[in-house]
Amino acid sequence: MNPTTNHATVKFNKSDRPEFFRTLRRRVKAHFEETQQSRYANGQMVFKTIFMIALYTVPLLLLLSGVATTLWAVLPLWVLMGFGMAGIGLSIMHDANHGAYSRNPRVNQALGALLNLVGGYHINWKIQHNVLHHSYTNVHDFDEDIKKGIIRFSPNQPAHRGYYFQAFYAPFLYGLMTLVWVFVKDFVQLADYGKRGLLKAQGLSFSTALATVLFNKSWYLALTLVLPIVILPFAWWQTLLCFLLMHFICGLILALVFQPAHVIEETQFFKVDESGSVENSWAIHQLMTTANFANGNRPLSWFVGGLNYQVEHHLFPNICHVHYRDISKIVKATAQEYGLPYHEHPTFTAAIRSHFSLLHQLGTGEYDRLAASAS
């Protein structure tokens, strides 16, 4: 089966315990009815939205105002912007592009487009994340989040010696992630998604999407790189290094939030068979390929947009993340009731350790040797 064709999809096993997800959806629906809450954003979410946008835009405005005249005064502003970029991506744009922020599609569209403010392209993100990653989590050749050439994220990727030290160089590559998005990845994805008909499915032609990307990236780079070089009283290369630092901070945060949710020792990886099928139903597949971490850490959960509750997010991506803590009790209890896995690490550190342990096993071939001996 060739996943590059326009209509290639994964067939999930609809007869695999369908009562689990029916029961779970009924219970989650009852939770919102009993508590009389909307599944969309609340006042807490609105406050977070204002805070995260300000965390990025206020330091940027201070930079462009020229009030900071020393490198040591400017450097913290770039650092804050790195955290602000990550905050916008994790806590605002993510919910909005899932249609989970507001009942009003225009609000979701406007807030989802905030990704363009930090150098990305929201349509590409929606295709990669909503269409490919959420539909085909940890499925070889379909989930683009594990389809990387420089790092071996899945045992279904061919192994070679170049991956041997990947657990050591991965953090550096993670830090480059958003820079690659800005300068390379969006253009590569546009070409790929155009050929596969995925842009057309979003109501866009390749030429329109390309013109939009070029326009957005031009004003983004003018605002965040060219103007600071012109305005700030430093050598151009010093400002460039600060710009790179901002992106490195953002990229590292994003990677260290998303990778421990799927690429850890406990989660499973799948390949489709000759008919394009996998063995489980979609909901059970999500339980097998997704993990939570640090659910008791409220400050961390607040900053990362509830994405330490990845199990709940993958099962209910149309529910705003401010509700994940409450519905996680329902999800966990229902999974246990049906004898299904509910992967979770008690701390962020434990999840990170599991992720890099798996990277080491995949890189050195230890994973393959253990799998061969087990079979």
Secondary structure as UniProt FT lines:
FT   TURN            3..4
FT   TURN            6..7
FT   TURN            14..15
FT   HELIX           18..35
FT   HELIX           43..65
FT   HELIX           71..88
FT   HELIX           89..93
FT   HELIX           94..97
FT   TURN            98..99
FT   HELIX           105..112
FT   HELIX           113..118
FT   HELIX           122..125
FT   HELIX           126..133
FT   TURN            134..135
FT   TURN            137..138
FT   TURN            140..142
FT   HELIX           144..146
FT   TURN            155..156
FT   HELIX           161..163
FT   TURN            164..165
FT   HELIX           166..175
FT   HELIX           177..180
FT   HELIX           181..185
FT   HELIX           186..195
FT   TURN            196..197
FT   HELIX           198..201
FT   TURN            202..203
FT   HELIX           206..221
FT   HELIX           222..226
FT   HELIX           227..231
FT   HELIX           236..258
FT   HELIX           259..261
FT   TURN            274..275
FT   HELIX           282..289
FT   STRAND          291..293
FT   TURN            295..296
FT   HELIX           298..303
FT   TURN            304..308
FT   HELIX           310..315
FT   TURN            317..318
FT   HELIX           321..323
FT   HELIX           324..337
FT   TURN            338..339
FT   STRAND          343..345
FT   HELIX           348..364
FT   HELIX           366..374
//
